[in-house]
Amino acid sequence: MRILVVSNAPPRADNNTMGVQQTFHRLRKLAGEHEFTIAFTNPESLPEPQTSPAVPFQLVRLPNPARPQPAAQPSARLKRQFRAWRHALFATKPHIYHEKYDPVLREAINQVIQTRAPELVHIIGEPMLINAPRAARRVLADFPDLFSILFARIDRANLRRRTHQWQHAREIQKLEHVEQTILTNAAAALFVSETDRATALQIAPTARTFMTPNAVDLEYFSSDHPPAVENSILFTGTLSYMPNVQALEFFVREIFPQIQSAVPAAELNIVGYKPAPSILAMQNTQIHVHADVADVRPFLEQATVCIAPILSGSGTRIKIIEAWAMRKAVVATTIGAEGLEAQAGKHLLRADDAKNFAAAVIALLGDSAQRRALGEAGYQLAVQKYSMTHAAQLLNQIYQTLGARDADN
């Protein structure tokens, strides 16, 4: 089958599995069965690969979406409030639409579709789905995150005044309307979490939906060795992604001091891509930020406990699956473990408030037997449910189902 994949980032030749790279890893395993063209933007100026055995796709560079001109800084708080109220009352589209929609990009995608004549168009992420040509058919709408859930959870803890809550509710309604249009027009929609899938069906009950979980390469992420460093706590992820920023602020402010009181030698390693300024500011003698590392495995190897104190976001947390693949014990919040078939107490420890989260980490730092038991159970679950080979097989079944449906029509 000829499949056009539209993405907001180029494929990487390494084993990074964050964001859209999840899909590219699966496509590599299916390159012998389908003819893939990857059409991508590159607003972050990432390295752009050439077609090779590691990147077995035809590559098409799309124009980056035009960046909206920043508004002049208001001279007073009243002007900011006026602008927010004006958007809430009169704008028909959410902020993300105005930020990401670009008619030039939409036309470029349309030209690729006309030129390549794909049998299926697989578009990854809402920013690119917003730019899908209206006439495009046979679209598989891929939602790594469902933005109506993502932004609702990010903002919920920050909203105090009722007026702000009303503005926020209006913004979520606008997001849901955009998602409803995408879901209704697409041939099918793809999700990584049953929670996201269920919410999408509430927004668009007639949508055809599928699910493939996030996954990792179990051969690449593997370890049978004990940690090289005692009392080492690890957080991994994209460090400019707001749910990760919120999680770390929560952990460093409310949880880590309790851990330090009980385990003075405890250290926190924060490893990831593009750390936000607030993350860099956390560094001290016991909190270390490792930015843009080429390989996260040495940090996982040395970790005593891995954490996912996530308070917002949607989808599922790849950081947990990577920890399981290396047989590491994990402590997560309910949202952190959401979408994963994990049993609390068997595959990970679960805690949502600062006191219980700290207690769970402290207990694991002092109990190697429990760490081994959780790590082994997590590894077995990853083998059964979250291997990249299994995820690729599920995606291939979806391609075949949609291809057969198109042939019947």
PyMOL commands that set and color helices and strands:
alter all, ss='L'
color gray80, all
select helices_A, chain A and resi 21-30+77-90+95-100+103-116+126-129+147-156+162-185+194-203+242-262+277-280+297-302+318-325+354-365+368-385+388-408
alter helices_A, ss='H'
color red, helices_A
select strands_A, chain A and resi 2-7+35-40+58-61+120-124+139-143+188-191+209-211+232-238+267-273+287-291+305-308+330-332+349-350
alter strands_A, ss='S'
color yellow, strands_A
deselect
rebuild
show_as cartoon
